[in-house]
Amino acid sequence: MEEIPAWAKAAVAYVMQAGIMQGRYDNQFAPGDHVTRAEAVTALLNMLAQLSK
């Protein structure tokens, strides 16, 4: 989490806790990396699943 800007840490913690995103490489986030199409689709599907609860 040290690479994540201070202003974004609460949002990252929320999406992890909600199961929307899990991070890469042993649950580590890489904020400077590009997201893949598969990662984007997975995050969107997880977000939609949270909305339907």
Phi, psi and omega in degrees: 000353184291336179278347182279129179301150182304321183292341184258351186299321179295319179294319178296317178299321180295312182293330175291313182296324181281350179081017180282317178227149181244345184088177179244171169043079180061043178065026178263137176273146179237081188297340179269352182276157173282149177270144177275165176299319180297319178295319179295315180296318179299316179297317179296316179295320178295322178294317178297322178296322178293322181293330183276358179283000000 
